Amino acid sequence: MALPIKFIHTADIHLGSMLNISNEAVFEKNTIFKEAVYNAFQKIIDYAIFYSVNFLLISGDLYDKDEISIKANNFFYNQCQRLLEKNIKVFIIGGNHDAFIIKRELFKMPENVFICESENLSQFEVLDENSNIIVRICGESYRGKADSRKMYTSYKPLQDGVFNIGMLHTELNGNSLNYVPCTLANLKSNDNINYWALGHIHKCDIVNDEKPTVIFSGIPQGRDMGEAGIGGCIYVKVDEAKKVELNFLPTSQVIWDKVEININENKGETPENLTELINLISNKAKLIKQTLPLIPKDIKCNEDLSKIVKGYAIRWIITGIGNIKNIFAEGSDDINEIICDELNSEFMKNDLFVFTDSIDVRIENSVADYREFLDNNVTIKKLYELCHRLSEEEPIKGLLIESFGQAWEKNYDRENLNSLKMQLDDDDFHKILNEAKELIVMKFIKENR
């Protein structure tokens, strides 16, 4: 085979979607929030051309929805035309978001684009200049928004020295009935496949680094706090011995993150008013601007992140004990919104911006006898012990979530959002638990003074 084989593995592009920020005014003024998903995919194409890869793999969810988007279709067509000019092929499987991709293209795709069927396994061969097979690519698209088939059982290319790749959109969960059930053991037991190019999980993860190499490439551009950190794609080189070399190529222009600030972290400098609190957050924002995001673990990256990242979208989680809690409890205005506006007016003007998406205040009161009650009252101690158990022990935590009522989803699932219910993720759960604990403690103190 012609060596080295070079390709890029990506997935979960979600063309047609935008960043889910809370401030519409900022959204309208800053086109990056509208275009970041498109910009990330364009960066992938830039990489493919720069590194002169043989082909590009897209392991599902190229599009965000089955509904036709002229803008997304046209954008994808134009990017594939760029690859066609460099003789770079594109192989795609449909995921749960774009299962009908093969039927939905408004534009006739360039001849370098190959989309896998949904009823049977598709198999493609990549040839060198002498018409020798250098790679086989196997893939199968979803039939609908969910697919319970054990697709991996049909991935049986020849074992004849050719490097074989399997494309799969899966949770890698053997019990999943929605997203192609399978386990790592299932994939490892297939001796025919050298590299499993996985999609669906939005976090880059090297699941197995030996034969077979099993990787989730992750989402190229996170769209909300649930997709925090830097996204990218995987640049793969395969040598004559079929040894796989992996590199992470960053593509996220906007980095989502949650940053906790304890107002008591600097002794003697606990903020007493909103000006001091905003200054404290502002100092943290300045530090963020000086720190590059971490790349996914266990994979090298040779790219200059400072040339990729344009800004950060932050949720500030404010913790600690202080009298400033009373300002939030008694204020009639939307104090959180005021703080967000103040911070954004300062940090959205810069080339490397820090956008404050939200403020989550979890400050506890500091009434004179509050600490004494926490330290000495048996009832309060029991309450704190119970809250710790509710927070950490899964069986008792599950019972509490059961009691929340029908307004809440019992399990957070970003792929199956129920518009009639509130999604309960870990952040919301801990916030509710802490606020309930605080209300009980304060009421107990008032009644026992």
C-alpha positions in Angstrom: 0.0 0.0 0.0 1.1 3.6 -0.7 2.4 5.0 2.6 1.8 6.8 4.7 -2.0 6.7 4.6 -3.3 10.1 5.9 -6.8 10.9 6.8 -9.0 13.1 9.1 -11.7 11.6 11.3 -14.5 13.9 12.4 -18.2 13.6 13.4 -21.0 15.5 15.0 -20.5 18.7 12.9 -24.2 19.7 13.3 -24.3 22.1 10.4 -27.4 24.3 10.7 -27.0 24.8 14.4 -25.7 27.9 16.3 -24.3 28.5 19.7 -26.9 28.6 22.4 -26.1 31.8 24.3 -28.5 33.5 26.7 -28.0 37.1 25.6 -29.8 37.8 22.4 -28.4 41.4 22.1 -24.8 40.0 22.2 -25.8 37.2 19.8 -27.1 39.7 17.2 -24.0 41.9 17.4 -21.4 39.1 17.2 -21.6 36.9 14.1 -19.1 34.4 15.6 -21.9 32.8 17.7 -24.0 32.3 14.5 -21.1 31.1 12.4 -18.8 29.1 14.8 -20.2 25.7 13.8 -19.6 26.5 10.1 -16.2 28.0 10.8 -15.2 24.8 12.6 -16.0 22.6 9.7 -14.3 25.0 7.3 -11.2 24.7 9.5 -11.4 20.9 9.1 -11.3 21.3 5.3 -8.4 23.7 5.7 -6.5 21.0 7.6 -7.4 18.3 5.1 -5.9 20.4 2.3 -2.9 21.6 4.3 -1.9 18.0 5.3 -2.7 16.6 1.9 -4.8 13.8 3.3 -6.2 10.9 1.2 -9.7 11.3 2.5 -12.0 12.7 5.2 -14.3 10.6 7.4 -17.6 12.0 8.8 -19.0 9.5 11.3 -22.6 10.8 11.6 -24.5 14.0 12.4 -23.0 16.2 9.7 -26.3 18.1 9.8 -28.2 19.0 13.0 -31.7 18.2 11.7 -33.4 16.1 9.1 -35.2 19.2 7.9 -33.6 20.6 4.7 -31.3 23.7 5.3 -30.3 25.4 2.0 -27.5 27.3 3.8 -26.1 24.1 5.4 -26.4 22.1 2.1 -24.8 24.8 0.0 -22.0 25.3 2.5 -21.2 21.6 2.6 -21.3 21.4 -1.2 -18.8 24.3 -1.5 -16.4 22.8 1.0 -16.4 19.4 -0.7 -15.7 21.2 -4.0 -12.5 22.6 -2.4 -11.5 19.0 -1.5 -12.4 17.7 -5.0 -9.8 20.2 -6.4 -7.2 18.4 -4.3 -8.5 14.9 -5.1 -9.5 14.3 -1.5 -12.5 12.0 -1.0 -15.2 12.3 1.6 -17.0 9.3 3.3 -20.1 9.9 5.4 -22.5 7.9 7.5 -25.9 9.3 8.7 -26.4 9.5 12.4 -29.5 10.0 14.5 -29.7 13.7 13.6 -29.3 13.3 9.9 -30.4 9.7 9.2 -31.9 10.6 5.8 -28.8 12.4 4.5 -28.7 10.4 1.4 -32.2 11.6 0.4 -31.9 15.2 1.6 -29.1 16.8 -0.5 -30.5 19.8 -2.4 -27.4 20.1 -4.5 -25.8 17.3 -6.5 -22.8 16.4 -4.5 -19.3 16.4 -6.1 -18.0 13.1 -7.3 -15.6 12.9 -4.4 -18.5 12.5 -1.8 -19.6 9.0 -0.8 -22.6 8.5 1.5 -23.2 5.1 3.2 -26.5 3.3 2.7 -28.9 2.8 5.6 -30.3 -0.7 4.7 -27.0 -2.5 4.2 -23.3 -2.1 4.9 -21.5 0.1 2.3 -17.9 -0.6 1.5 -15.6 1.6 -0.4 -12.0 1.1 -1.6 -9.4 3.8 -1.8 -6.8 3.2 -4.5 -3.3 4.5 -5.1 -2.0 5.9 -8.4 -1.3 2.3 -9.5 -4.9 1.2 -8.8 -3.8 -0.8 -5.8 -6.2 -0.9 -2.8 -4.7 1.0 0.1 -7.7 1.3 2.4 -11.2 -0.1 2.7 -13.9 1.9 4.4 -17.1 0.3 5.8 -20.1 2.2 7.1 -23.8 2.1 7.6 -26.2 5.0 8.1 -29.1 5.2 10.6 -32.6 4.4 9.4 -34.2 7.0 11.6 -33.7 9.1 14.7 -33.0 6.0 16.6 -31.5 2.7 15.5 -31.2 -0.4 17.6 -29.4 -2.6 15.1 -26.1 -4.3 16.1 -24.5 -2.9 13.0 -20.9 -3.9 13.9 -21.8 -7.6 13.2 -21.9 -6.9 9.5 -18.5 -5.1 9.3 -16.5 -8.0 7.7 -14.1 -6.6 5.1 -11.4 -8.9 3.8 -8.2 -9.6 5.8 -5.6 -9.3 3.0 -3.1 -6.7 4.3 -5.3 -3.7 3.5 -6.0 -1.2 6.3 -9.7 -1.5 7.1 -11.7 1.3 8.7 -15.2 1.0 10.3 -17.4 4.1 10.7 -20.0 3.8 13.4 -22.3 6.3 15.1 -22.9 4.8 18.6 -23.0 5.4 22.3 -20.7 2.4 22.8 -23.3 1.1 25.2 -24.4 -2.5 24.8 -27.8 -1.8 26.4 -28.6 1.2 24.2 -31.8 0.7 22.1 -31.5 4.1 20.4 -27.9 4.5 19.3 -26.6 1.3 17.8 -25.8 -1.0 20.7 -22.3 -2.3 21.0 -19.4 -2.5 23.5 -15.7 -2.0 23.2 -15.3 -5.7 23.6 -17.6 -6.2 20.5 -15.4 -3.9 18.4 -12.1 -5.4 19.7 -13.3 -8.9 18.8 -13.5 -7.9 15.1 -10.1 -8.8 13.7 -11.0 -7.4 10.3 -11.1 -3.7 11.4 -7.9 -1.8 12.1 -9.5 1.6 13.0 -13.0 2.3 14.3 -14.0 5.9 13.5 -16.8 6.6 16.0 -19.3 9.4 16.3 -22.2 10.4 18.6 -20.3 11.1 21.8 -19.4 14.8 21.8 -16.1 14.5 23.7 -12.9 13.4 22.0 -11.9 10.1 23.5 -9.2 7.5 22.6 -11.2 4.5 23.7 -8.5 2.0 22.6 -5.1 2.9 21.3 -4.0 -0.6 20.1 -5.4 -2.7 17.3 -8.1 -1.9 16.7 -7.8 1.8 17.3 -11.1 3.0 18.6 -11.8 6.8 18.8 -14.6 9.3 19.3 -13.4 12.4 17.5 -15.8 14.6 19.5 -17.7 17.7 18.4 -15.6 20.3 16.5 -17.5 23.2 18.1 -19.3 23.0 21.3 -22.7 24.8 21.3 -23.5 25.1 25.0 -22.2 24.4 28.5 -22.9 20.7 28.0 -20.2 20.7 25.3 -17.4 22.5 27.2 -13.8 22.5 26.3 -12.0 22.7 23.0 -13.3 20.6 20.1 -11.5 19.4 17.0 -10.9 16.5 14.7 -8.3 13.6 14.5 -5.5 13.6 12.0 -4.4 10.0 11.4 -1.2 8.7 9.8 -0.7 5.0 9.1 2.8 3.6 8.3 3.9 0.4 6.5 3.5 -1.7 9.7 -0.1 -0.4 10.1 1.0 1.6 13.1 -1.4 4.4 13.8 -0.2 7.9 14.7 -2.8 10.3 16.1 -2.9 14.1 16.3 -5.6 16.4 17.6 -6.4 19.3 15.3 -8.3 22.0 17.2 -11.3 23.7 15.5 -13.3 25.5 18.2 -13.3 29.3 18.0 -15.4 29.6 21.1 -14.6 27.6 24.3 -17.4 26.9 26.8 -16.5 26.6 30.4 -17.8 26.7 34.0 -15.6 28.6 36.4 -16.2 28.5 40.2 -15.2 31.5 42.2 -15.2 31.2 46.0 -15.6 34.8 47.4 -13.6 33.8 50.5 -10.6 32.6 48.6 -8.6 35.7 49.5 -8.7 36.2 53.2 -9.9 39.6 54.3 -11.1 40.5 50.8 -14.6 39.0 50.7 -16.8 41.2 48.5 -19.4 43.2 50.4 -21.2 44.8 47.4 -21.8 44.3 43.7 -18.9 46.5 42.6 -16.4 44.3 44.6 -18.0 41.1 43.3 -17.8 42.3 39.7 -14.1 43.2 40.2 -13.5 39.8 41.6 -15.1 38.1 38.5 -13.3 40.6 36.2 -9.9 39.5 37.6 -10.8 35.9 36.9 -11.8 36.8 33.3 -8.4 38.4 32.8 -6.7 35.2 33.9 -8.8 33.1 31.5 -7.6 35.3 28.6 -4.0 34.4 29.5 -4.6 30.7 29.7 -5.0 28.4 26.7 -7.6 25.6 26.9 -6.5 22.0 27.6 -6.4 19.6 24.7 -8.0 16.1 25.2 -5.9 13.8 27.3 -3.6 11.1 25.8 -3.3 12.7 22.4 -0.7 15.1 21.1 -1.4 18.4 19.4 1.1 20.4 17.4 -1.2 23.3 16.5 -1.0 26.8 18.0 -4.2 27.1 19.9 -3.8 30.9 20.2 -4.4 31.1 16.4 -7.7 29.1 16.7 -9.5 30.3 19.8 -11.3 33.6 19.4 -13.0 33.7 22.8 -14.7 32.0 25.8 -18.3 31.6 26.9 -18.3 31.3 30.7 -20.8 30.4 33.4 -19.6 31.9 36.7 -20.5 29.8 39.7 -20.2 32.0 42.8 -19.7 30.1 46.1 -18.7 30.9 49.6 -20.2 32.6 52.7 -20.8 36.4 52.9 -23.3 39.1 53.6 -23.5 39.9 49.9 -26.0 36.9 49.8 -28.6 39.4 51.2 -28.2 41.6 48.1 -29.3 38.8 45.8 -32.0 37.6 48.2 -33.6 41.1 48.6 -32.9 42.7 45.2 -36.0 43.4 43.1 -34.0 43.7 39.8 -32.4 40.9 37.9 -29.0 41.3 39.5 -27.5 38.4 37.6 -28.4 40.1 34.3 -26.9 43.4 35.5 -23.6 41.6 36.4 -23.5 39.9 33.0 -24.1 43.2 31.1 -21.3 44.9 33.1 -18.8 42.1 32.4 -19.7 41.8 28.7 -19.4 45.5 28.2 -15.8 45.2 29.4 -14.7 41.9 27.9 -16.6 41.6 24.5 -14.6 44.5 23.0 -11.3 42.5 22.8 -10.0 40.3 20.0 -9.9 37.5 22.5 -13.2 37.9 24.2 -14.7 36.5 27.4 -18.4 36.3 27.2 -20.4 35.9 30.4 -23.2 33.7 29.5 -24.7 33.3 33.0 -24.1 33.8 36.7 -25.0 31.0 39.2 -24.9 32.3 42.7 -24.5 29.7 45.4 -23.4 32.0 48.3 -24.4 31.1 51.8 -25.5 33.6 54.4 -23.0 34.8 57.0 -25.3 35.8 59.9 -23.4 36.1 63.2 -24.5 32.7 64.6 -24.5 30.8 61.2 -21.1 29.3 61.7 -21.8 28.4 65.3 -24.9 26.5 64.2 -22.9 24.7 61.5 -20.2 23.7 63.9 -22.2 22.9 67.1 -25.8 22.0 66.3 -26.5 18.3 66.0 -29.5 18.8 63.8 -27.6 21.0 61.3 -24.8 18.5 61.3 -27.3 15.7 60.4 -28.7 17.9 57.7 -25.3 18.4 56.1 -24.5 14.7 56.3 -27.8 14.0 54.6 -27.2 16.5 51.8 -23.7 15.0 51.3 -25.3 11.5 50.9 -27.9 12.9 48.6 -25.2 14.5 46.5 -22.8 11.6 46.3 -24.6 8.2 46.8 -26.4 7.1 43.7 -29.2 5.0 45.2 -30.4 7.7 47.6 -29.8 10.4 45.0 -32.0 8.5 42.6 -34.8 8.4 45.2 -34.6 12.1 45.7 -34.8 12.7 41.9 -37.8 10.4 41.8 -39.6 12.7 44.3 -39.0 15.9 42.2 -42.2 15.2 40.4 -43.4 14.9 36.8 -42.0 18.4 35.7 -38.5 16.9 35.7 -36.9 14.4 33.5 -35.4 11.6 35.6 -32.3 11.4 33.4 -30.6 14.1 31.4 -30.5 13.1 27.7 -29.4 15.9 25.3 -30.3 13.7 22.3 -34.0 13.2 23.4 -35.0 16.5 24.9 -38.6 16.7 26.1 -40.0 20.2 25.6 -42.7 19.5 28.2 -40.2 18.8 31.0 -37.1 20.3 32.5 -33.9 18.4 32.0 -32.1 17.7 35.2 -28.4 17.6 34.9 -25.9 17.4 37.7 -25.4 21.2 37.9 -29.2 21.8 38.3 -29.4 19.0 40.9 -26.7 20.3 43.1 -28.0 23.9 42.8 -31.5 22.8 43.9 -30.0 20.7 46.8 -27.8 23.6 48.0 -30.6 26.1 47.9 -32.9 23.8 49.8 -30.2 23.2 52.4 -29.7 27.0 52.8 -33.4 27.7 53.2 -33.7 25.0 55.9 -30.6 26.3 57.8 -31.7 29.9 57.8 -35.3 29.1 58.9 -33.9 26.9 61.7 -31.6 29.7 62.9 -34.4 32.3 62.9 -36.8 30.0 64.8 -34.1 29.1 67.4 -32.6 32.5 68.2 
